[in-house]
Amino acid sequence: MTDSTEHLQELHSALASDLLARIQSGEATAQELSVAVKFLKDNHIEAIATPDNDLGKLMAHAPIFDDDGPATFN
């Protein structure tokens, strides 16, 4: 493996570790959360909401937006 490839892998790992630590500590700013979302998208990471995972629980409490009127809640 070339030095350049190794450096990129180290940078990728360091960024992932730092973002994860900031989010887990509860200290992540809105900007850092946005960076984390972009990082996940750029790396083709997707989540599937199910009733028993955190994303599904969040979606169960999210408002439903409709073109015909105000947002409603589940």
Secondary structure, 3 states (H helix, E strand, C coil): CCHHHHHHHHHHHHHHHHHHHHHHHCCCCHHHHHHHHHHHHHCCCCCCCCCCCHHHHHHHCCEEEECCEEEEEC
